[in-house]
Every structure is written in C-alpha cells, then in structure tokens.
Amino acid sequence: MPLKKIGIIMHLTKSNNIVIKAEEIPEINDTVYLKNKSEIGRVVEVFGSVSSPFVLVKYNGKPEVEEGKEVFIEIK
C-alpha cells in the first residue's frame, strides 16, 4: 500500500484526537497512518484557513504517537 504524506502531528487533545498541520488535504474518513504503516485513526474534520489548514483525526489509541511525527494516507 503506497502512502502519501499529509502533514505533521502538532497536538494530542484531551478528548483523544490528533491535530495535524496539513501539507495535503485528505478526505473525511480517510485512514491516517504513521510512516511504518501503523494505523492511528480516521480524519473527522479539516479546519483553518486555506493557506494554513489543519486536520483533526480521531485517534484509535495505538500505536503511541507524539508531536512532530509525520503522518500519511493511502494513495488512492
């Protein structure tokens, strides 16, 4: 499964979501992965300005993630 980088993890929220600084805009419900192809969740929202968008991902709780990690979606 080929992957495409969508951005970098900026923040983990108290409500178990991940905020990503987006370089590419994914679609709602796209599955998000780490570089090692571990699934971390699904896209639930895209927000912010067109020039500086963010993506909200519902974190599935594993694997462990940290700020600064690159995240990816599957190329369709």
C-alpha positions as a Markdown table, in Angstrom:
| # | Residue | x | y | z |
|---|---|---|---|---|
| 1 | Met | 0.0 | 0.0 | 0.0 |
| 2 | Pro | 1.7 | 3.2 | -1.1 |
| 3 | Leu | 1.4 | 6.2 | 1.3 |
| 4 | Lys | 1.3 | 9.9 | 0.8 |
| 5 | Lys | 2.4 | 12.4 | 3.5 |
| 6 | Ile | -0.3 | 14.7 | 4.6 |
| 7 | Gly | 1.4 | 16.5 | 7.4 |
| 8 | Ile | 2.9 | 16.5 | 10.9 |
| 9 | Ile | 1.3 | 15.9 | 14.3 |
| 10 | Met | 1.0 | 19.2 | 16.2 |
| 11 | His | -1.0 | 18.3 | 19.2 |
| 12 | Leu | -2.9 | 15.5 | 21.1 |
| 13 | Thr | -6.1 | 16.8 | 22.6 |
| 14 | Lys | -7.6 | 15.7 | 25.9 |
| 15 | Ser | -10.6 | 14.3 | 24.0 |
| 16 | Asn | -8.3 | 11.7 | 22.3 |
| 17 | Asn | -7.9 | 13.5 | 19.0 |
| 18 | Ile | -4.8 | 14.4 | 17.0 |
| 19 | Val | -4.4 | 17.8 | 15.4 |
| 20 | Ile | -2.2 | 17.7 | 12.2 |
| 21 | Lys | -0.7 | 20.6 | 10.4 |
| 22 | Ala | -1.6 | 19.7 | 6.9 |
| 23 | Glu | 0.5 | 19.9 | 3.8 |
| 24 | Glu | -2.0 | 17.9 | 1.8 |
| 25 | Ile | -5.8 | 17.9 | 2.4 |
| 26 | Pro | -7.2 | 14.4 | 3.0 |
| 27 | Glu | -10.9 | 13.5 | 2.7 |
| 28 | Ile | -13.2 | 13.0 | 5.7 |
| 29 | Asn | -13.0 | 9.3 | 6.9 |
| 30 | Asp | -9.6 | 8.7 | 5.2 |
| 31 | Thr | -7.4 | 6.4 | 7.4 |
| 32 | Val | -4.3 | 8.0 | 8.7 |
| 33 | Tyr | -1.0 | 6.1 | 9.2 |
| 34 | Leu | 2.5 | 6.6 | 10.6 |
| 35 | Lys | 5.5 | 6.1 | 8.4 |
| 36 | Asn | 5.7 | 2.4 | 9.4 |
| 37 | Lys | 2.1 | 1.9 | 8.1 |
| 38 | Ser | 0.6 | 1.6 | 11.6 |
| 39 | Glu | -3.0 | 2.9 | 11.5 |
| 40 | Ile | -3.6 | 5.7 | 14.1 |
| 41 | Gly | -7.1 | 6.9 | 13.2 |
| 42 | Arg | -9.5 | 8.5 | 10.8 |
| 43 | Val | -10.0 | 12.0 | 9.5 |
| 44 | Val | -13.0 | 13.7 | 11.1 |
| 45 | Glu | -12.6 | 17.3 | 10.2 |
| 46 | Val | -10.5 | 19.7 | 8.2 |
| 47 | Phe | -10.3 | 23.3 | 9.5 |
| 48 | Gly | -8.4 | 26.5 | 9.5 |
| 49 | Ser | -7.5 | 28.8 | 6.5 |
| 50 | Val | -6.9 | 27.6 | 3.0 |
| 51 | Ser | -3.3 | 28.7 | 3.3 |
| 52 | Ser | -2.7 | 27.0 | 6.7 |
| 53 | Pro | -5.1 | 24.1 | 7.1 |
| 54 | Phe | -5.3 | 21.6 | 10.0 |
| 55 | Val | -6.7 | 18.1 | 10.1 |
| 56 | Leu | -8.5 | 16.6 | 13.1 |
| 57 | Val | -8.1 | 12.8 | 13.5 |
| 58 | Lys | -10.0 | 10.6 | 15.9 |
| 59 | Tyr | -7.1 | 8.7 | 17.5 |
| 60 | Asn | -7.6 | 4.9 | 17.9 |
| 61 | Gly | -5.3 | 4.8 | 20.9 |
| 62 | Lys | -2.5 | 2.8 | 19.4 |
| 63 | Pro | 0.3 | 2.8 | 18.4 |
| 64 | Glu | 1.7 | 5.6 | 20.6 |
| 65 | Val | 2.1 | 8.9 | 18.8 |
| 66 | Glu | 4.0 | 12.0 | 19.6 |
| 67 | Glu | 4.2 | 15.6 | 18.4 |
| 68 | Gly | 6.4 | 16.2 | 15.3 |
| 69 | Lys | 5.8 | 12.7 | 13.7 |
| 70 | Glu | 4.9 | 12.6 | 10.0 |
| 71 | Val | 1.5 | 11.2 | 9.1 |
| 72 | Phe | 0.3 | 9.7 | 5.9 |
| 73 | Ile | -2.8 | 8.5 | 4.0 |
| 74 | Glu | -3.1 | 5.7 | 1.4 |
| 75 | Ile | -2.7 | 6.8 | -2.2 |
| 76 | Lys | -6.0 | 6.1 | -4.0 |
